[in-house]
Amino acid sequence: MIDDIWVSILGIIAAALVTSSFIPQIVKGYRTKHLDDVSYWLMITICIGMSLWIGYGIIKNDFVIIGANISTIILNMILVVMKFRYSK
Amino acid sequence: MIDDIWVSILGIIAAALVTSSFIPQIVKGYRTKHLDDVSYWLMITICIGMSLWIGYGIIKNDFVIIGANISTIILNMILVVMKFRYSK
């Protein structure tokens, strides 16, 4: 039987990796000032999906799910604003 | 008390939205034949993170988590191959 604490740690690392994956995209966009090839729909659909995940996390009282999804939404909103500004 | 079935449905819709968010990015990339602005690290880190989620899903016996993450990894691998081919 695998200890619950290790399963939680696995979940936290998984959530942190998925969340942090948007950081290199932000850095790349900031450096090149170019986000034309990134789809608005990618970012918007992720934000809507992750808002539902937050609801799921609140009902299940799961702070890993809530925290990870709030962070990813914030990073995605930064990307949306950057793309909007660079596209002008 | 909210029924468990509705919570599961919320989770399934949330997972489906996050997974399907990569479809417009694939369509946009296919149309423009251009994915230069999309970061390899975005896709690679998401794949690693979601592989860990699959492990978490297997341990927790949660087929929504397993299915959603396998689908998202497949879509991300398609994007990686497209970006590699278009960058030649």
Backbone of each chain as nested JSON, in Angstrom:
{
  "chains": [
    {"id": "A", "residues": [
      {"number": 1, "name": "MET", "atoms": {"N": [0.852, -1.212, 0.0], "CA": [0.0, 0.0, 0.0], "C": [0.881, 1.253, 0.0]}},
      {"number": 2, "name": "ILE", "atoms": {"N": [0.589, 2.132, -0.931], "CA": [1.393, 3.36, -1.0], "C": [0.824, 4.386, -0.024]}},
      {"number": 3, "name": "ASP", "atoms": {"N": [1.736, 5.033, 0.721], "CA": [1.282, 6.023, 1.7], "C": [0.576, 7.197, 1.026]}},
      {"number": 4, "name": "ASP", "atoms": {"N": [-0.476, 7.674, 1.678], "CA": [-1.231, 8.812, 1.159], "C": [-0.373, 10.052, 0.964]}},
      {"number": 5, "name": "ILE", "atoms": {"N": [0.584, 10.256, 1.886], "CA": [1.412, 11.464, 1.81], "C": [2.215, 11.486, 0.507]}},
      {"number": 6, "name": "TRP", "atoms": {"N": [2.708, 10.312, 0.065], "CA": [3.483, 10.254, -1.177], "C": [2.597, 10.503, -2.392]}},
      {"number": 7, "name": "VAL", "atoms": {"N": [1.355, 10.024, -2.305], "CA": [0.411, 10.271, -3.401], "C": [0.13, 11.765, -3.505]}},
      {"number": 8, "name": "SER", "atoms": {"N": [-0.029, 12.413, -2.341], "CA": [-0.26, 13.865, -2.347], "C": [0.945, 14.602, -2.909]}},
      {"number": 9, "name": "ILE", "atoms": {"N": [2.149, 14.153, -2.52], "CA": [3.364, 14.809, -3.034], "C": [3.442, 14.649, -4.555]}},
      {"number": 10, "name": "LEU", "atoms": {"N": [3.11, 13.452, -5.039], "CA": [3.078, 13.216, -6.494], "C": [2.108, 14.191, -7.167]}},
      {"number": 11, "name": "GLY", "atoms": {"N": [0.92, 14.358, -6.57], "CA": [-0.07, 15.292, -7.113], "C": [0.432, 16.73, -7.109]}},
      {"number": 12, "name": "ILE", "atoms": {"N": [1.118, 17.111, -6.031], "CA": [1.625, 18.489, -5.928], "C": [2.706, 18.742, -6.978]}},
      {"number": 13, "name": "ILE", "atoms": {"N": [3.624, 17.765, -7.15], "CA": [4.682, 17.934, -8.16], "C": [4.055, 18.002, -9.561]}},
      {"number": 14, "name": "ALA", "atoms": {"N": [3.09, 17.118, -9.827], "CA": [2.416, 17.11, -11.134], "C": [1.746, 18.46, -11.392]}},
      {"number": 15, "name": "ALA", "atoms": {"N": [1.02, 18.969, -10.384], "CA": [0.317, 20.25, -10.524], "C": [1.311, 21.386, -10.735]}},
      {"number": 16, "name": "ALA", "atoms": {"N": [2.424, 21.361, -9.976], "CA": [3.421, 22.431, -10.079], "C": [4.055, 22.445, -11.466]}},
      {"number": 17, "name": "LEU", "atoms": {"N": [4.315, 21.243, -12.027], "CA": [4.932, 21.167, -13.354], "C": [3.995, 21.714, -14.429]}},
      {"number": 18, "name": "VAL", "atoms": {"N": [2.71, 21.299, -14.366], "CA": [1.757, 21.767, -15.381], "C": [1.593, 23.288, -15.279]}},
      {"number": 19, "name": "THR", "atoms": {"N": [1.491, 23.793, -14.032], "CA": [1.359, 25.242, -13.836], "C": [2.585, 25.981, -14.362]}},
      {"number": 20, "name": "SER", "atoms": {"N": [3.783, 25.481, -13.982], "CA": [5.008, 26.199, -14.328], "C": [5.32, 26.102, -15.821]}},
      {"number": 21, "name": "SER", "atoms": {"N": [4.644, 25.197, -16.532], "CA": [4.918, 25.051, -17.961], "C": [4.625, 26.341, -18.73]}},
      {"number": 22, "name": "PHE", "atoms": {"N": [3.747, 27.194, -18.173], "CA": [3.421, 28.436, -18.89], "C": [4.48, 29.53, -18.686]}},
      {"number": 23, "name": "ILE", "atoms": {"N": [5.358, 29.328, -17.701], "CA": [6.405, 30.337, -17.457], "C": [7.366, 30.454, -18.646]}},
      {"number": 24, "name": "PRO", "atoms": {"N": [7.918, 29.33, -19.196], "CA": [8.791, 29.494, -20.375], "C": [8.069, 30.15, -21.559]}},
      {"number": 25, "name": "GLN", "atoms": {"N": [6.746, 29.921, -21.667], "CA": [5.998, 30.573, -22.761], "C": [5.93, 32.086, -22.534]}},
      {"number": 26, "name": "ILE", "atoms": {"N": [5.733, 32.499, -21.285], "CA": [5.716, 33.931, -20.959], "C": [7.088, 34.544, -21.227]}},
      {"number": 27, "name": "VAL", "atoms": {"N": [8.157, 33.829, -20.788], "CA": [9.525, 34.336, -20.986], "C": [9.826, 34.467, -22.48]}},
      {"number": 28, "name": "LYS", "atoms": {"N": [9.475, 33.441, -23.244], "CA": [9.724, 33.465, -24.695], "C": [8.969, 34.625, -25.352]}},
      {"number": 29, "name": "GLY", "atoms": {"N": [7.705, 34.8, -24.96], "CA": [6.903, 35.888, -25.516], "C": [7.473, 37.253, -25.154]}},
      {"number": 30, "name": "TYR", "atoms": {"N": [7.939, 37.378, -23.912], "CA": [8.496, 38.655, -23.44], "C": [9.765, 39.0, -24.207]}},
      {"number": 31, "name": "ARG", "atoms": {"N": [10.603, 37.963, -24.444], "CA": [11.869, 38.176, -25.159], "C": [11.626, 38.552, -26.613]}},
      {"number": 32, "name": "THR", "atoms": {"N": [10.747, 37.809, -27.286], "CA": [10.571, 38.012, -28.725], "C": [9.53, 39.098, -29.028]}},
      {"number": 33, "name": "LYS", "atoms": {"N": [8.737, 39.48, -28.021], "CA": [7.605, 40.413, -28.196], "C": [6.68, 39.938, -29.317]}},
      {"number": 34, "name": "HIS", "atoms": {"N": [6.506, 38.642, -29.368], "CA": [5.779, 38.011, -30.466], "C": [5.002, 36.83, -29.932]}},
      {"number": 35, "name": "LEU", "atoms": {"N": [3.671, 36.891, -30.007], "CA": [2.884, 35.723, -29.594], "C": [1.812, 35.409, -30.634]}},
      {"number": 36, "name": "ASP", "atoms": {"N": [2.099, 35.822, -31.895], "CA": [1.102, 35.661, -32.958], "C": [0.666, 34.212, -33.149]}},
      {"number": 37, "name": "ASP", "atoms": {"N": [1.635, 33.266, -32.987], "CA": [1.314, 31.86, -33.277], "C": [0.565, 31.167, -32.141]}},
      {"number": 38, "name": "VAL", "atoms": {"N": [0.492, 31.839, -30.979], "CA": [-0.207, 31.221, -29.848], "C": [-1.698, 31.546, -29.971]}},
      {"number": 39, "name": "SER", "atoms": {"N": [-2.546, 30.517, -29.842], "CA": [-3.982, 30.702, -30.044], "C": [-4.66, 31.299, -28.808]}},
      {"number": 40, "name": "TYR", "atoms": {"N": [-5.472, 32.371, -29.037], "CA": [-6.294, 32.926, -27.947], "C": [-7.185, 31.839, -27.356]}},
      {"number": 41, "name": "TRP", "atoms": {"N": [-7.698, 30.969, -28.251], "CA": [-8.637, 29.937, -27.789], "C": [-7.985, 28.931, -26.863]}},
      {"number": 42, "name": "LEU", "atoms": {"N": [-6.666, 28.69, -27.084], "CA": [-5.918, 27.82, -26.161], "C": [-6.025, 28.388, -24.752]}},
      {"number": 43, "name": "MET", "atoms": {"N": [-5.709, 29.681, -24.633], "CA": [-5.64, 30.316, -23.307], "C": [-7.022, 30.476, -22.687]}},
      {"number": 44, "name": "ILE", "atoms": {"N": [-8.0, 30.895, -23.519], "CA": [-9.343, 31.141, -22.982], "C": [-9.998, 29.827, -22.545]}},
      {"number": 45, "name": "THR", "atoms": {"N": [-9.861, 28.764, -23.377], "CA": [-10.483, 27.483, -23.014], "C": [-9.825, 26.903, -21.768]}},
      {"number": 46, "name": "ILE", "atoms": {"N": [-8.49, 27.056, -21.648], "CA": [-7.814, 26.585, -20.434], "C": [-8.365, 27.333, -19.216]}},
      {"number": 47, "name": "CYS", "atoms": {"N": [-8.528, 28.654, -19.336], "CA": [-9.039, 29.452, -18.201], "C": [-10.44, 28.989, -17.782]}},
      {"number": 48, "name": "ILE", "atoms": {"N": [-11.322, 28.748, -18.761], "CA": [-12.679, 28.305, -18.419], "C": [-12.614, 26.922, -17.759]}},
      {"number": 49, "name": "GLY", "atoms": {"N": [-11.846, 26.008, -18.369], "CA": [-11.724, 24.658, -17.812], "C": [-11.172, 24.679, -16.4]}},
      {"number": 50, "name": "MET", "atoms": {"N": [-10.157, 25.524, -16.195], "CA": [-9.529, 25.557, -14.868], "C": [-10.41, 26.254, -13.829]}},
      {"number": 51, "name": "SER", "atoms": {"N": [-11.284, 27.176, -14.278], "CA": [-12.26, 27.767, -13.349], "C": [-13.175, 26.668, -12.82]}},
      {"number": 52, "name": "LEU", "atoms": {"N": [-13.583, 25.742, -13.711], "CA": [-14.413, 24.617, -13.27], "C": [-13.634, 23.718, -12.313]}},
      {"number": 53, "name": "TRP", "atoms": {"N": [-12.316, 23.513, -12.592], "CA": [-11.475, 22.729, -11.673], "C": [-11.439, 23.36, -10.282]}},
      {"number": 54, "name": "ILE", "atoms": {"N": [-11.433, 24.704, -10.234], "CA": [-11.42, 25.385, -8.927], "C": [-12.709, 25.06, -8.171]}},
      {"number": 55, "name": "GLY", "atoms": {"N": [-13.85, 25.093, -8.91], "CA": [-15.131, 24.717, -8.306], "C": [-15.082, 23.293, -7.757]}},
      {"number": 56, "name": "TYR", "atoms": {"N": [-14.494, 22.384, -8.571], "CA": [-14.347, 20.976, -8.184], "C": [-13.469, 20.874, -6.93]}},
      {"number": 57, "name": "GLY", "atoms": {"N": [-12.385, 21.643, -6.91], "CA": [-11.47, 21.64, -5.755], "C": [-12.139, 22.17, -4.497]}},
      {"number": 58, "name": "ILE", "atoms": {"N": [-12.98, 23.218, -4.671], "CA": [-13.676, 23.798, -3.506], "C": [-14.647, 22.765, -2.918]}},
      {"number": 59, "name": "ILE", "atoms": {"N": [-15.418, 22.106, -3.803], "CA": [-16.38, 21.099, -3.324], "C": [-15.655, 19.941, -2.635]}},
      {"number": 60, "name": "LYS", "atoms": {"N": [-14.513, 19.514, -3.235], "CA": [-13.767, 18.372, -2.683], "C": [-12.814, 18.8, -1.563]}},
      {"number": 61, "name": "ASN", "atoms": {"N": [-12.759, 20.131, -1.307], "CA": [-11.869, 20.644, -0.263], "C": [-10.414, 20.263, -0.531]}},
      {"number": 62, "name": "ASP", "atoms": {"N": [-10.016, 20.36, -1.804], "CA": [-8.673, 19.941, -2.199], "C": [-7.844, 21.178, -2.582]}},
      {"number": 63, "name": "PHE", "atoms": {"N": [-6.946, 21.57, -1.674], "CA": [-6.219, 22.827, -1.854], "C": [-5.162, 22.752, -2.951]}},
      {"number": 64, "name": "VAL", "atoms": {"N": [-4.683, 21.535, -3.257], "CA": [-3.733, 21.394, -4.37], "C": [-4.417, 21.769, -5.679]}},
      {"number": 65, "name": "ILE", "atoms": {"N": [-5.612, 21.218, -5.882], "CA": [-6.36, 21.514, -7.116], "C": [-6.692, 23.007, -7.193]}},
      {"number": 66, "name": "ILE", "atoms": {"N": [-7.161, 23.595, -6.086], "CA": [-7.523, 25.023, -6.079], "C": [-6.301, 25.89, -6.393]}},
      {"number": 67, "name": "GLY", "atoms": {"N": [-5.213, 25.66, -5.661], "CA": [-4.004, 26.487, -5.806], "C": [-3.4, 26.38, -7.191]}},
      {"number": 68, "name": "ALA", "atoms": {"N": [-3.279, 25.138, -7.686], "CA": [-2.647, 24.927, -8.997], "C": [-3.442, 25.618, -10.094]}},
      {"number": 69, "name": "ASN", "atoms": {"N": [-4.773, 25.524, -10.008], "CA": [-5.585, 26.086, -11.08], "C": [-5.65, 27.604, -11.021]}},
      {"number": 70, "name": "ILE", "atoms": {"N": [-5.659, 28.171, -9.808], "CA": [-5.612, 29.641, -9.702], "C": [-4.313, 30.152, -10.317]}},
      {"number": 71, "name": "SER", "atoms": {"N": [-3.18, 29.496, -9.979], "CA": [-1.881, 29.947, -10.512], "C": [-1.846, 29.85, -12.037]}},
      {"number": 72, "name": "THR", "atoms": {"N": [-2.367, 28.75, -12.584], "CA": [-2.324, 28.589, -14.04], "C": [-3.215, 29.613, -14.731]}},
      {"number": 73, "name": "ILE", "atoms": {"N": [-4.365, 29.917, -14.124], "CA": [-5.239, 30.942, -14.709], "C": [-4.531, 32.29, -14.728]}},
      {"number": 74, "name": "ILE", "atoms": {"N": [-3.849, 32.634, -13.622], "CA": [-3.131, 33.922, -13.566], "C": [-2.073, 33.982, -14.667]}},
      {"number": 75, "name": "LEU", "atoms": {"N": [-1.283, 32.898, -14.823], "CA": [-0.246, 32.875, -15.866], "C": [-0.87, 32.998, -17.257]}},
      {"number": 76, "name": "ASN", "atoms": {"N": [-2.011, 32.338, -17.465], "CA": [-2.683, 32.423, -18.752], "C": [-3.227, 33.825, -19.027]}},
      {"number": 77, "name": "MET", "atoms": {"N": [-3.729, 34.497, -17.982], "CA": [-4.228, 35.855, -18.165], "C": [-3.073, 36.787, -18.544]}},
      {"number": 78, "name": "ILE", "atoms": {"N": [-1.894, 36.565, -17.932], "CA": [-0.71, 37.362, -18.287], "C": [-0.398, 37.177, -19.778]}},
      {"number": 79, "name": "LEU", "atoms": {"N": [-0.448, 35.914, -20.236], "CA": [-0.181, 35.616, -21.654], "C": [-1.19, 36.297, -22.579]}},
      {"number": 80, "name": "VAL", "atoms": {"N": [-2.486, 36.268, -22.168], "CA": [-3.523, 36.902, -22.989], "C": [-3.239, 38.4, -23.136]}},
      {"number": 81, "name": "VAL", "atoms": {"N": [-2.897, 39.056, -22.013], "CA": [-2.617, 40.495, -22.037], "C": [-1.388, 40.779, -22.902]}},
      {"number": 82, "name": "MET", "atoms": {"N": [-0.335, 39.949, -22.739], "CA": [0.883, 40.138, -23.537], "C": [0.575, 39.998, -25.033]}},
      {"number": 83, "name": "LYS", "atoms": {"N": [-0.163, 38.952, -25.382], "CA": [-0.494, 38.731, -26.809], "C": [-1.296, 39.903, -27.363]}},
      {"number": 84, "name": "PHE", "atoms": {"N": [-2.245, 40.398, -26.558], "CA": [-3.071, 41.517, -26.987], "C": [-2.206, 42.763, -27.224]}},
      {"number": 85, "name": "ARG", "atoms": {"N": [-1.277, 43.028, -26.291], "CA": [-0.424, 44.218, -26.42], "C": [0.55, 44.093, -27.576]}},
      {"number": 86, "name": "TYR", "atoms": {"N": [1.147, 42.923, -27.754], "CA": [2.135, 42.743, -28.821], "C": [1.492, 42.728, -30.205]}},
      {"number": 87, "name": "SER", "atoms": {"N": [0.192, 42.416, -30.253], "CA": [-0.441, 42.298, -31.568], "C": [-0.836, 43.651, -32.138]}},
      {"number": 88, "name": "LYS", "atoms": {"N": [-0.715, 44.7, -31.316], "CA": [-1.11, 46.031, -31.796], "C": [-0.102, 46.588, -32.795]}}
    ]},
    {"id": "B", "residues": [
      {"number": 1, "name": "MET", "atoms": {"N": [-26.058, 18.972, 0.689], "CA": [-24.94, 18.132, 0.214], "C": [-25.073, 17.94, -1.31]}},
      {"number": 2, "name": "ILE", "atoms": {"N": [-24.005, 18.22, -1.996], "CA": [-24.041, 18.071, -3.453], "C": [-23.762, 16.605, -3.815]}},
      {"number": 3, "name": "ASP", "atoms": {"N": [-24.575, 16.077, -4.73], "CA": [-24.401, 14.679, -5.121], "C": [-23.039, 14.437, -5.756]}},
      {"number": 4, "name": "ASP", "atoms": {"N": [-22.475, 13.277, -5.448], "CA": [-21.176, 12.901, -5.995], "C": [-21.172, 12.854, -7.519]}},
      {"number": 5, "name": "ILE", "atoms": {"N": [-22.306, 12.43, -8.077], "CA": [-22.366, 12.3, -9.534], "C": [-22.18, 13.652, -10.213]}},
      {"number": 6, "name": "TRP", "atoms": {"N": [-22.766, 14.719, -9.614], "CA": [-22.629, 16.062, -10.186], "C": [-21.209, 16.585, -10.062]}},
      {"number": 7, "name": "VAL", "atoms": {"N": [-20.565, 16.224, -8.947], "CA": [-19.161, 16.621, -8.768], "C": [-18.302, 15.936, -9.827]}},
      {"number": 8, "name": "SER", "atoms": {"N": [-18.573, 14.659, -10.085], "CA": [-17.823, 13.934, -11.115], "C": [-18.057, 14.544, -12.49]}},
      {"number": 9, "name": "ILE", "atoms": {"N": [-19.333, 14.921, -12.765], "CA": [-19.643, 15.533, -14.062], "C": [-18.887, 16.863, -14.211]}},
      {"number": 10, "name": "LEU", "atoms": {"N": [-18.844, 17.644, -13.106], "CA": [-18.085, 18.907, -13.124], "C": [-16.618, 18.626, -13.458]}},
      {"number": 11, "name": "GLY", "atoms": {"N": [-16.042, 17.606, -12.813], "CA": [-14.644, 17.23, -13.073], "C": [-14.434, 16.807, -14.516]}},
      {"number": 12, "name": "ILE", "atoms": {"N": [-15.386, 16.041, -15.05], "CA": [-15.254, 15.563, -16.434], "C": [-15.324, 16.734, -17.419]}},
      {"number": 13, "name": "ILE", "atoms": {"N": [-16.269, 17.673, -17.189], "CA": [-16.365, 18.845, -18.084], "C": [-15.089, 19.682, -17.99]}},
      {"number": 14, "name": "ALA", "atoms": {"N": [-14.599, 19.892, -16.756], "CA": [-13.372, 20.669, -16.554], "C": [-12.205, 20.02, -17.286]}},
      {"number": 15, "name": "ALA", "atoms": {"N": [-12.064, 18.71, -17.133], "CA": [-10.966, 17.983, -17.773], "C": [-11.093, 18.055, -19.295]}},
      {"number": 16, "name": "ALA", "atoms": {"N": [-12.33, 17.9, -19.802], "CA": [-12.549, 17.919, -21.245], "C": [-12.197, 19.284, -21.829]}},
      {"number": 17, "name": "LEU", "atoms": {"N": [-12.543, 20.363, -21.094], "CA": [-12.246, 21.714, -21.59], "C": [-10.738, 21.952, -21.652]}},
      {"number": 18, "name": "VAL", "atoms": {"N": [-10.027, 21.58, -20.565], "CA": [-8.576, 21.805, -20.543], "C": [-7.91, 20.998, -21.654]}},
      {"number": 19, "name": "THR", "atoms": {"N": [-8.35, 19.736, -21.824], "CA": [-7.775, 18.894, -22.877], "C": [-8.049, 19.482, -24.254]}},
      {"number": 20, "name": "SER", "atoms": {"N": [-9.319, 19.876, -24.483], "CA": [-9.685, 20.332, -25.827], "C": [-9.101, 21.695, -26.15]}},
      {"number": 21, "name": "SER", "atoms": {"N": [-8.573, 22.403, -25.137], "CA": [-7.995, 23.735, -25.384], "C": [-6.832, 23.662, -26.369]}},
      {"number": 22, "name": "PHE", "atoms": {"N": [-6.18, 22.487, -26.454], "CA": [-5.042, 22.394, -27.371], "C": [-5.472, 22.191, -28.826]}},
      {"number": 23, "name": "ILE", "atoms": {"N": [-6.751, 21.824, -29.034], "CA": [-7.226, 21.613, -30.41], "C": [-7.161, 22.909, -31.23]}},
      {"number": 24, "name": "PRO", "atoms": {"N": [-7.686, 24.066, -30.721], "CA": [-7.558, 25.291, -31.532], "C": [-6.105, 25.66, -31.824]}},
      {"number": 25, "name": "GLN", "atoms": {"N": [-5.187, 25.322, -30.894], "CA": [-3.77, 25.618, -31.157], "C": [-3.245, 24.75, -32.307]}},
      {"number": 26, "name": "ILE", "atoms": {"N": [-3.665, 23.482, -32.329], "CA": [-3.26, 22.587, -33.418], "C": [-3.85, 23.082, -34.744]}},
      {"number": 27, "name": "VAL", "atoms": {"N": [-5.141, 23.476, -34.725], "CA": [-5.798, 23.964, -35.949], "C": [-5.098, 25.228, -36.453]}},
      {"number": 28, "name": "LYS", "atoms": {"N": [-4.804, 26.159, -35.522], "CA": [-4.139, 27.409, -35.908], "C": [-2.757, 27.113, -36.505]}},
      {"number": 29, "name": "GLY", "atoms": {"N": [-2.019, 26.227, -35.851], "CA": [-0.683, 25.872, -36.337], "C": [-0.753, 25.216, -37.709]}},
      {"number": 30, "name": "TYR", "atoms": {"N": [-1.749, 24.34, -37.901], "CA": [-1.895, 23.634, -39.172], "C": [-2.229, 24.609, -40.299]}},
      {"number": 31, "name": "ARG", "atoms": {"N": [-3.092, 25.603, -39.971], "CA": [-3.505, 26.587, -40.992], "C": [-2.344, 27.491, -41.385]}},
      {"number": 32, "name": "THR", "atoms": {"N": [-1.617, 27.997, -40.363], "CA": [-0.58, 28.989, -40.638], "C": [0.758, 28.336, -40.961]}},
      {"number": 33, "name": "LYS", "atoms": {"N": [0.913, 27.03, -40.658], "CA": [2.194, 26.311, -40.79], "C": [3.295, 27.066, -40.042]}},
      {"number": 34, "name": "HIS", "atoms": {"N": [2.929, 27.586, -38.911], "CA": [3.833, 28.453, -38.148], "C": [3.593, 28.227, -36.662]}},
      {"number": 35, "name": "LEU", "atoms": {"N": [4.6, 27.727, -35.96], "CA": [4.45, 27.586, -34.507], "C": [5.682, 28.133, -33.782]}},
      {"number": 36, "name": "ASP", "atoms": {"N": [6.385, 29.065, -34.465], "CA": [7.635, 29.587, -33.909], "C": [7.473, 30.206, -32.528]}},
      {"number": 37, "name": "ASP", "atoms": {"N": [6.312, 30.882, -32.303], "CA": [6.143, 31.601, -31.032], "C": [5.732, 30.687, -29.876]}},
      {"number": 38, "name": "VAL", "atoms": {"N": [5.39, 29.43, -30.196], "CA": [4.987, 28.505, -29.131], "C": [6.244, 27.859, -28.551]}},
      {"number": 39, "name": "SER", "atoms": {"N": [6.346, 27.87, -27.216], "CA": [7.555, 27.371, -26.571], "C": [7.566, 25.842, -26.489]}},
      {"number": 40, "name": "TYR", "atoms": {"N": [8.723, 25.223, -26.929], "CA": [8.894, 23.78, -26.737], "C": [8.744, 23.426, -25.261]}},
      {"number": 41, "name": "TRP", "atoms": {"N": [9.291, 24.284, -24.394], "CA": [9.274, 23.997, -22.956], "C": [7.858, 23.969, -22.4]}},
      {"number": 42, "name": "LEU", "atoms": {"N": [6.949, 24.785, -22.97], "CA": [5.539, 24.713, -22.57], "C": [5.031, 23.296, -22.769]}},
      {"number": 43, "name": "MET", "atoms": {"N": [5.255, 22.77, -23.973], "CA": [4.695, 21.462, -24.317], "C": [5.387, 20.326, -23.573]}},
      {"number": 44, "name": "ILE", "atoms": {"N": [6.731, 20.414, -23.46], "CA": [7.486, 19.335, -22.799], "C": [7.16, 19.286, -21.305]}},
      {"number": 45, "name": "THR", "atoms": {"N": [7.103, 20.472, -20.659], "CA": [6.819, 20.477, -19.212], "C": [5.394, 20.0, -18.943]}},
      {"number": 46, "name": "ILE", "atoms": {"N": [4.453, 20.387, -19.807], "CA": [3.082, 19.885, -19.645], "C": [3.06, 18.36, -19.762]}},
      {"number": 47, "name": "CYS", "atoms": {"N": [3.8, 17.805, -20.74], "CA": [3.816, 16.345, -20.924], "C": [4.386, 15.65, -19.688]}},
      {"number": 48, "name": "ILE", "atoms": {"N": [5.484, 16.186, -19.127], "CA": [6.082, 15.554, -17.933], "C": [5.097, 15.646, -16.762]}},
      {"number": 49, "name": "GLY", "atoms": {"N": [4.53, 16.851, -16.559], "CA": [3.581, 17.039, -15.457], "C": [2.377, 16.116, -15.59]}},
      {"number": 50, "name": "MET", "atoms": {"N": [1.866, 15.991, -16.828], "CA": [0.67, 15.171, -17.026], "C": [0.983, 13.681, -16.925]}},
      {"number": 51, "name": "SER", "atoms": {"N": [2.238, 13.277, -17.222], "CA": [2.631, 11.887, -16.993], "C": [2.541, 11.568, -15.498]}},
      {"number": 52, "name": "LEU", "atoms": {"N": [2.967, 12.518, -14.668], "CA": [2.853, 12.315, -13.216], "C": [1.379, 12.248, -12.801]}},
      {"number": 53, "name": "TRP", "atoms": {"N": [0.527, 13.109, -13.431], "CA": [-0.917, 13.051, -13.145], "C": [-1.49, 11.675, -13.464]}},
      {"number": 54, "name": "ILE", "atoms": {"N": [-0.981, 11.056, -14.559], "CA": [-1.469, 9.711, -14.92], "C": [-1.113, 8.732, -13.806]}},
      {"number": 55, "name": "GLY", "atoms": {"N": [0.142, 8.83, -13.28], "CA": [0.544, 7.98, -12.156], "C": [-0.379, 8.191, -10.963]}},
      {"number": 56, "name": "TYR", "atoms": {"N": [-0.686, 9.471, -10.678], "CA": [-1.601, 9.837, -9.581], "C": [-2.983, 9.227, -9.819]}},
      {"number": 57, "name": "GLY", "atoms": {"N": [-3.451, 9.328, -11.054], "CA": [-4.763, 8.774, -11.414], "C": [-4.805, 7.257, -11.274]}},
      {"number": 58, "name": "ILE", "atoms": {"N": [-3.697, 6.586, -11.655], "CA": [-3.632, 5.121, -11.549], "C": [-3.701, 4.706, -10.08]}},
      {"number": 59, "name": "ILE", "atoms": {"N": [-2.905, 5.393, -9.237], "CA": [-2.901, 5.057, -7.797], "C": [-4.291, 5.296, -7.19]}},
      {"number": 60, "name": "LYS", "atoms": {"N": [-4.908, 6.424, -7.581], "CA": [-6.221, 6.784, -7.02], "C": [-7.372, 6.081, -7.742]}},
      {"number": 61, "name": "ASN", "atoms": {"N": [-7.027, 5.313, -8.81], "CA": [-8.049, 4.611, -9.573], "C": [-9.092, 5.581, -10.158]}},
      {"number": 62, "name": "ASP", "atoms": {"N": [-8.611, 6.732, -10.639], "CA": [-9.49, 7.794, -11.129], "C": [-9.368, 7.894, -12.656]}},
      {"number": 63, "name": "PHE", "atoms": {"N": [-10.365, 7.334, -13.351], "CA": [-10.264, 7.232, -14.804], "C": [-10.419, 8.575, -15.51]}},
      {"number": 64, "name": "VAL", "atoms": {"N": [-11.081, 9.552, -14.861], "CA": [-11.179, 10.895, -15.461], "C": [-9.786, 11.503, -15.563]}},
      {"number": 65, "name": "ILE", "atoms": {"N": [-9.028, 11.423, -14.464], "CA": [-7.669, 11.984, -14.456], "C": [-6.786, 11.257, -15.478]}},
      {"number": 66, "name": "ILE", "atoms": {"N": [-6.86, 9.93, -15.509], "CA": [-6.025, 9.153, -16.444], "C": [-6.372, 9.518, -17.898]}},
      {"number": 67, "name": "GLY", "atoms": {"N": [-7.654, 9.472, -18.23], "CA": [-8.083, 9.715, -19.607], "C": [-7.772, 11.122, -20.081]}},
      {"number": 68, "name": "ALA", "atoms": {"N": [-8.066, 12.11, -19.227], "CA": [-7.845, 13.515, -19.609], "C": [-6.363, 13.773, -19.865]}},
      {"number": 69, "name": "ASN", "atoms": {"N": [-5.515, 13.22, -19.004], "CA": [-4.088, 13.503, -19.15], "C": [-3.471, 12.772, -20.334]}},
      {"number": 70, "name": "ILE", "atoms": {"N": [-3.929, 11.539, -20.599], "CA": [-3.43, 10.83, -21.783], "C": [-3.808, 11.624, -23.044]}},
      {"number": 71, "name": "SER", "atoms": {"N": [-5.076, 12.098, -23.12], "CA": [-5.507, 12.853, -24.307], "C": [-4.677, 14.128, -24.472]}},
      {"number": 72, "name": "THR", "atoms": {"N": [-4.441, 14.85, -23.369], "CA": [-3.7, 16.108, -23.481], "C": [-2.254, 15.859, -23.9]}},
      {"number": 73, "name": "ILE", "atoms": {"N": [-1.659, 14.773, -23.384], "CA": [-0.288, 14.445, -23.79], "C": [-0.247, 14.151, -25.289]}},
      {"number": 74, "name": "ILE", "atoms": {"N": [-1.227, 13.383, -25.797], "CA": [-1.253, 13.068, -27.238], "C": [-1.342, 14.352, -28.058]}},
      {"number": 75, "name": "LEU", "atoms": {"N": [-2.254, 15.285, -27.653], "CA": [-2.4, 16.547, -28.392], "C": [-1.101, 17.36, -28.338]}},
      {"number": 76, "name": "ASN", "atoms": {"N": [-0.433, 17.347, -27.179], "CA": [0.83, 18.079, -27.055], "C": [1.928, 17.467, -27.911]}},
      {"number": 77, "name": "MET", "atoms": {"N": [1.955, 16.136, -28.0], "CA": [2.967, 15.476, -28.836], "C": [2.738, 15.845, -30.307]}},
      {"number": 78, "name": "ILE", "atoms": {"N": [1.447, 15.922, -30.719], "CA": [1.129, 16.337, -32.095], "C": [1.699, 17.746, -32.349]}},
      {"number": 79, "name": "LEU", "atoms": {"N": [1.487, 18.648, -31.36], "CA": [1.99, 20.028, -31.487], "C": [3.52, 20.054, -31.586]}},
      {"number": 80, "name": "VAL", "atoms": {"N": [4.199, 19.228, -30.756], "CA": [5.664, 19.195, -30.78], "C": [6.141, 18.763, -32.174]}},
      {"number": 81, "name": "VAL", "atoms": {"N": [5.526, 17.704, -32.73], "CA": [5.923, 17.205, -34.05], "C": [5.659, 18.271, -35.121]}},
      {"number": 82, "name": "MET", "atoms": {"N": [4.479, 18.935, -35.027], "CA": [4.151, 19.987, -35.997], "C": [5.169, 21.117, -35.934]}},
      {"number": 83, "name": "LYS", "atoms": {"N": [5.479, 21.566, -34.72], "CA": [6.437, 22.673, -34.568], "C": [7.791, 22.277, -35.14]}},
      {"number": 84, "name": "PHE", "atoms": {"N": [8.219, 21.027, -34.855], "CA": [9.507, 20.548, -35.346], "C": [9.523, 20.549, -36.883]}},
      {"number": 85, "name": "ARG", "atoms": {"N": [8.436, 20.045, -37.486], "CA": [8.389, 19.966, -38.958], "C": [8.315, 21.35, -39.592]}},
      {"number": 86, "name": "TYR", "atoms": {"N": [7.525, 22.255, -39.012], "CA": [7.364, 23.585, -39.61], "C": [8.61, 24.455, -39.442]}},
      {"number": 87, "name": "SER", "atoms": {"N": [9.448, 24.101, -38.446], "CA": [10.609, 24.956, -38.185], "C": [11.766, 24.643, -39.115]}},
      {"number": 88, "name": "LYS", "atoms": {"N": [11.635, 23.549, -39.904], "CA": [12.731, 23.182, -40.823], "C": [12.823, 24.164, -41.979]}}
    ]}
  ]
}
